[in-house]
């Protein structure tokens, strides 16, 4: 494959997350409730580092309630929630503070192992913080911070959309999840994203990086940088779900050492030998995770519980509770072995498993 990337190809257009849409509508709905004036747009600051203005539709106001909506734009890599109508309804409350909940079409968590507690609306931590911060700022801007407010996010077609996701299997019932850590949707189109990986590897080679670090996204990259403070920024490449592709091209482009840094969800699959880790490409194999737990010395009861786990993260929690650190070292060793075999040797591969908070679970190295 040529090292030359077609730079004239039209770049893919980024979209915006359900979390960003919910934040924009929450900010606008509360503003309308306070001012009793309809708005046509809502501007918010995104974690990605810039402001974006969302167009509003279906604005309604009464003395005690305001509601508005926006249409989610998934960019050039539309997922199941592309074109979803994200609605926010805000009402005054007799209780102090801000109450945030999900309405029609927003799922509710029924099983442990997710970043949202059982019983709560499936509004993930970052969108939850974004919404609460935006609402608090509006209350303060209009000097009504002492009033209680109830904020409800709804997605009218969310229950139908959720059928195209893994929500039901994860125990999220009744609709979609409100997601997003940066507010933007980075297109994961196969051709374009693979081209971006090669481009990043070319930059690394040009910067004389013989040690590259492959991560699955922004969070794991941030943790990887803490694990490898000695490396320049150019050495870090976000490979997304394309593990095998990235490994092969890293070796081809002169990497002598490849570090893999990621979390249980995707890296438990690499430990199985899966080199394309998108959720639709390969499910987590809980029987495999239980077998590794047995090999690591986990009691039979823990192995059985891991078999019945809801997510790979929950399986990790069970091993942590059992105090079996070897479990993670074995998973990392298997991942490194599969990686070396995939590229037919000739490189050193080390794998590090981290938690969602960036804590190191385990690490292992294989010399190919």
C-alpha positions in Angstrom: 0.0 0.0 0.0 1.3 3.4 -0.9 2.4 5.9 1.8 0.8 8.6 -0.2 -2.6 9.8 1.1 -5.1 11.5 -1.3 -5.2 14.9 0.4 -7.7 16.1 -2.2 -10.4 13.7 -1.0 -13.2 15.8 0.6 -12.8 15.5 4.4 -15.6 13.9 6.3 -18.0 16.3 8.1 -18.1 15.9 11.8 -21.5 15.7 13.6 -22.8 16.4 17.1 -23.6 14.0 19.9 -27.0 13.4 21.5 -25.4 14.9 24.7 -24.5 18.1 22.9 -28.0 18.3 21.4 -29.6 17.7 24.9 -27.4 20.4 26.4 -28.4 23.0 23.8 -32.1 22.3 24.2 -31.9 22.4 28.0 -30.1 25.7 27.9 -32.7 27.1 25.5 -35.7 25.7 27.2 -34.8 27.2 30.6 -33.9 30.5 29.0 -37.3 30.6 27.4 -39.0 29.7 30.6 -37.3 32.6 32.4 -37.7 35.2 29.7 -41.0 33.9 28.3 -39.6 34.5 24.8 -39.1 31.9 22.1 -35.6 31.3 20.7 -34.5 30.1 17.3 -31.0 28.8 18.2 -28.9 27.8 21.1 -25.1 28.2 21.4 -23.1 26.0 23.7 -19.4 25.3 24.5 -18.4 21.8 23.5 -15.7 19.7 25.3 -14.0 19.4 21.9 -13.0 23.0 22.5 -15.3 25.3 20.5 -18.7 26.9 20.5 -21.5 25.5 18.3 -24.9 26.9 17.5 -27.9 24.5 17.3 -31.0 25.3 15.4 -34.2 25.0 17.5 -37.6 23.7 16.5 -41.0 23.2 18.0 -40.6 25.8 20.8 -43.4 26.1 23.3 -43.8 28.3 26.4 -46.3 28.6 29.2 -45.9 30.3 32.5 -44.6 27.2 34.2 -43.2 25.2 31.3 -40.9 25.6 28.3 -40.0 23.0 25.6 -37.9 23.0 22.5 -36.1 20.5 20.2 -33.2 20.1 17.8 -32.5 17.5 15.2 -29.2 15.6 15.7 -26.8 15.8 12.9 -24.5 12.8 12.8 -22.2 14.2 10.2 -20.9 12.0 7.4 -20.9 8.9 9.6 -24.6 8.7 10.6 -25.4 6.1 13.3 -28.7 4.9 14.7 -29.4 8.3 16.2 -28.8 10.4 13.1 -31.7 12.8 12.5 -33.1 12.0 16.0 -35.3 14.7 17.5 -33.9 15.6 20.9 -36.4 17.4 23.1 -36.0 19.1 26.4 -38.9 20.1 28.7 -38.1 22.4 31.6 -40.5 23.2 34.5 -40.1 24.9 37.8 -39.9 22.6 40.8 -40.8 23.0 44.5 -37.6 21.2 45.3 -34.3 23.1 45.4 -31.6 22.4 42.9 -31.7 20.8 39.4 -33.4 17.5 38.7 -32.4 15.9 35.5 -34.3 12.9 34.1 -35.1 11.1 30.8 -38.5 11.1 29.2 -40.0 9.1 26.3 -37.3 7.5 24.2 -34.5 7.8 26.6 -33.5 4.5 28.1 -33.4 3.6 31.7 -30.5 1.5 33.2 -31.7 -1.8 34.7 -28.4 -3.7 35.1 -25.1 -2.9 36.9 -21.8 -2.4 35.1 -22.6 0.8 33.3 -21.3 4.3 34.1 -24.9 5.3 35.1 -26.5 3.9 38.2 -29.4 1.4 38.0 -32.7 3.1 37.9 -31.4 6.3 36.4 -32.0 7.6 32.9 -29.3 6.6 30.5 -27.7 10.0 30.3 -24.0 9.4 30.5 -21.6 11.2 32.9 -20.2 13.8 30.5 -23.5 14.8 28.9 -25.0 14.9 32.4 -22.3 17.3 33.6 -22.7 19.4 30.4 -26.5 19.7 30.9 -26.3 20.5 34.6 -23.6 23.1 34.0 -25.5 24.8 31.2 -28.7 24.9 33.3 -26.8 26.3 36.4 -25.2 29.0 34.3 -28.6 30.1 32.9 -30.0 30.2 36.5 -27.1 32.4 37.6 -27.2 34.6 34.5 -30.8 35.5 35.2 -30.2 35.6 39.0 -32.8 32.9 39.7 -30.4 30.4 41.1 -32.5 29.9 44.2 -35.4 28.3 42.2 -35.7 24.6 41.7 -35.9 23.3 38.1 -36.8 20.0 36.5 -35.2 19.1 33.2 -36.4 16.2 31.1 -34.7 15.0 27.9 -36.9 13.0 25.5 -36.3 11.4 22.1 -39.7 10.7 20.5 -38.4 7.9 18.2 -35.8 6.7 20.7 -37.3 3.4 21.6 -37.4 2.4 17.9 -33.9 3.7 17.3 -32.6 1.7 20.3 -33.5 -1.5 18.5 -30.5 -0.8 16.2 -28.2 -0.6 19.2 -27.0 -3.0 21.9 -28.9 -1.1 24.6 -31.3 -3.9 25.4 -28.5 -6.4 25.9 -26.8 -4.0 28.2 -29.9 -3.5 30.3 -30.8 -0.1 29.0 -34.6 -0.4 28.4 -37.0 1.9 26.7 -34.8 4.0 24.4 -31.4 5.3 23.4 -28.6 6.6 25.6 -27.6 10.3 25.7 -23.9 10.0 24.9 -20.8 11.9 24.0 -17.5 12.9 25.7 -16.5 15.7 23.3 -19.8 16.9 21.9 -18.7 16.0 18.4 -19.1 12.8 16.4 -15.8 11.9 14.6 -16.7 10.1 11.4 -15.4 6.5 11.5 -15.8 5.8 7.8 -13.6 2.9 7.1 -11.6 4.3 4.2 -11.2 7.8 5.6 -10.4 6.7 9.1 -7.9 4.2 7.9 -6.3 7.0 5.9 -6.1 9.1 9.0 -4.3 6.3 10.9 -1.7 5.9 8.1 -1.2 9.7 8.0 -0.6 9.7 11.8 1.9 6.8 11.5 3.7 8.7 8.7 4.0 11.7 10.9 5.4 9.5 13.7 8.0 8.0 11.3 8.9 11.5 10.1 9.4 12.5 13.7 11.7 9.4 14.1 9.4 7.7 16.5 10.3 4.0 16.6 8.0 3.5 19.5 4.3 4.2 18.8 1.3 4.0 21.1 -2.0 2.9 19.6 -5.2 3.8 21.5 -8.9 3.4 20.8 -9.9 7.0 21.4 -9.4 10.3 23.2 -9.7 9.0 26.8 -7.4 6.1 26.4 -4.9 8.4 24.6 -4.9 10.7 27.5 -4.1 7.9 29.9 -1.5 6.5 27.5 0.3 9.8 27.5 0.6 9.5 31.3 2.0 6.0 31.0 4.5 7.1 28.4 5.6 10.7 29.3 8.9 10.1 27.6 7.3 10.0 24.2 6.5 13.0 21.9 2.9 13.7 20.9 3.5 12.4 17.4 4.0 8.9 18.8 0.4 8.6 19.9 -2.1 7.4 17.3 -5.9 6.9 17.8 -6.6 3.7 15.9 -10.3 3.6 16.8 -11.6 0.0 16.2 -9.0 -0.8 13.6 -6.5 -2.7 15.8 -5.2 -5.2 13.2 -4.9 -2.6 10.4 -3.0 -0.2 12.7 -0.6 -2.9 13.9 0.3 -4.0 10.4 0.9 -0.5 9.2 2.8 0.5 12.3 5.2 -2.3 11.6 5.3 -1.5 7.9 6.2 2.1 8.7 9.2 1.1 10.8 7.9 0.9 14.3 10.1 -1.3 16.5 7.9 -1.2 19.6 4.1 -0.8 19.6 2.2 -0.1 22.8 -1.5 -0.8 23.0 -3.4 1.2 25.6 -7.1 0.7 26.2 -10.0 -0.4 28.3 -11.7 -3.7 29.0 -14.6 -3.3 26.5 -12.4 -3.3 23.4 -9.2 -4.9 24.7 -10.9 -8.0 26.1 -11.7 -8.7 22.4 -8.1 -8.2 21.4 -7.1 -10.7 24.1 -9.5 -13.2 22.2 -7.6 -12.4 19.0 -10.2 -10.1 17.5 -8.5 -7.3 15.5 -11.6 -5.3 14.5 -13.2 -4.3 17.8 -16.3 -2.4 16.8 -19.3 -3.6 18.9 -21.1 -4.7 15.7 -18.1 -6.7 14.5 -17.6 -8.9 17.6 -19.4 -9.2 20.9 -17.6 -9.6 24.2 -17.0 -13.3 24.9 -17.8 -13.7 28.6 -17.0 -17.4 28.5 -13.5 -16.5 27.4 -13.2 -13.9 30.2 -14.4 -16.5 32.7 -11.8 -19.0 31.4 -9.0 -16.5 31.8 -10.3 -15.7 35.3 -10.0 -19.4 36.1 -6.5 -19.5 34.8 -5.6 -16.5 36.9 -6.9 -18.3 40.0 -10.3 -16.7 40.5 -12.7 -18.9 42.5 -15.4 -20.8 40.7 -18.1 -18.5 42.0 -16.3 -15.5 40.5 -15.8 -17.3 37.2 -19.6 -18.0 37.0 -20.4 -14.4 37.9 -18.1 -13.2 35.1 -19.9 -15.5 32.6 -23.1 -13.8 33.6 -21.7 -10.2 33.5 -23.4 -7.5 31.6 -20.2 -5.7 30.3 -16.5 -6.3 30.1 -16.0 -3.5 32.7 -18.3 -5.4 35.1 -16.2 -8.5 34.6 -13.1 -6.4 35.5 -14.8 -5.1 38.6 -15.5 -8.7 39.7 -11.8 -9.6 39.3 -10.8 -6.5 41.2 -13.1 -7.4 44.0 -11.7 -10.9 44.1 -8.2 -9.4 44.4 -6.8 -11.3 41.4 -4.4 -8.9 39.7 -3.0 -11.7 37.6 -6.3 -11.7 35.6 -5.4 -8.4 33.9 -1.8 -9.4 33.3 -3.0 -12.5 31.5 -5.5 -10.5 29.3 -2.7 -8.1 28.4 -0.3 -11.0 27.6 -2.9 -12.6 25.4 -3.6 -9.3 23.6 0.2 -8.8 23.0 0.6 -12.3 21.8 -2.2 -12.0 19.3 -0.9 -8.6 18.1 2.6 -10.0 17.5 1.2 -13.0 15.7 -1.1 -10.8 13.6 1.9 -8.8 12.2 4.0 -12.0 11.9 6.6 -10.9 14.5 9.4 -8.5 14.1 8.2 -6.0 16.7 7.8 -5.7 20.5 4.2 -5.3 21.6 3.2 -4.3 25.1 -0.4 -3.9 26.2 -1.8 -1.9 29.1 -5.3 -2.2 30.4 -6.7 0.9 32.1 -10.0 1.7 33.8 -12.4 4.5 32.7 -10.7 6.7 35.3 -7.2 5.9 34.0 -6.0 3.5 36.6 -3.7 0.8 35.4 -5.2 -2.7 35.7 -2.4 -4.7 34.1 0.4 -4.8 31.6 2.4 -7.3 29.6 5.0 -7.3 26.9 5.8 -9.8 24.1 9.0 -9.7 22.0 8.2 -10.8 18.5 
